[in-house]
């Protein structure tokens, strides 16, 4: 089993920044991709950003140029630096990890609220 613990959410004004962190522990053998989804009430969970074990990032169009994903394999931690935040970024963000296919493990979620 893999446990994912997120931190860094909170309340920020429009245009502000937040940094999310997600630390993985447990059976980390063959973990490949890590990243972040977000889910607003009544909506499907959507991919925000992902990063391969080798450091290749991928971003949703809505966040490209504002968010940066990074990964420290030595610490088994993935980060999401969120700049120029907008009210529409307000929702719960979930960290995930996979073994090369679909997300297999999920964090508990962290709330991000951007006030206008």
N, C-alpha and C positions, 0 to 999 in steps of 0.2 A: 504494500500500500504506500501511497504517496500523500503527504499532507502539505497543503499550500496555505500559508498565512499571509494575509494582505495587511498593508498599513498605508497611511498617507492620505486618505480621503479627508474631506472637510468642506467648509464653506469659504468661498472666495468671490470677489467681485468680478464682473465682466472685464476681460482683459488681463486678469491675474493668472497665476501659475500654481500648479500643484504637482507633486511628484509621488506617484504610487510605487510601492515596493511589494514584492511577492517572494517569500522565501520558501523553498521546497525542502522537505525532509522525508526520511523514510527510505523506501526501496527505490533509489534513483537510477538503478541500472537501466540503460537503454532509453532514458528520457531523451526526446529529440526536440520537439517544438515546445515553446512556451509563449504565452501572450495574454491578451486581454480582450474580453467581450464586455458589452454593456447591454442592459435591458431596462427599458422604461416600462412602467405599469401598462399592461394591455398589449405590449409589443413583444415581438420575438427577440431573442437574444441575438445581437449582431456583433460581428468581429470588428474590433477597433484596430488592433495591431498584433502582429505575431513576429517571432524571431526564431530562426533555426539555431541549432547548437553551434553552428559555425559563424553565427552572427548576422545572417542575411535577414533584413527586416522586410515587413510587408505592412501596408497601411490601408485603412479604409479611405475612400476619397474624401469623406467629410472631415478627416483629421490630418490629412497629409499636409506637411508644411508647418503644422502647429504642434503636433505630438512627436516625441522621439522615444522609441523603445530601445532598450539596451539590456545586456545580460552579462552577469559575472558568473561563469561556470564554476570557479573556485568556491564561490559562496552559494552556489545553487539558487541564485536570486535573479529575478527579472524586474526591470524598472520601466515606468512609463512617465516621462517628463511631459507634462501638459502645459503648454503656453497659449497665450491669447484665448483664454477660455471664454465660451459663449454660454448664454442661458440654455441653449439646446443641448449642451453637453451634460446637463444635469440628469443624473440617473445613478443606478448602482453599477459599479464596475466589478467584473469577476476575472480573476486570474485563472489560467488553465495550463495544463501540461499534457503532452501527448507522447506516444511512442512511435510517431511517424505517420499516423493516419488522423483520425478524428480526436478531438479533445477527450481525454480519458479521466482526468482529475480536475477538480474545481476548488477554488477557494470559497470562503464564506460570503464574499462580496463586501465592497466598501462604498459608502455613499459619497458622491461628489455633487455639490450644490453650487451653482453659479448664479449669483444674484444680479439683477439688471439695474 
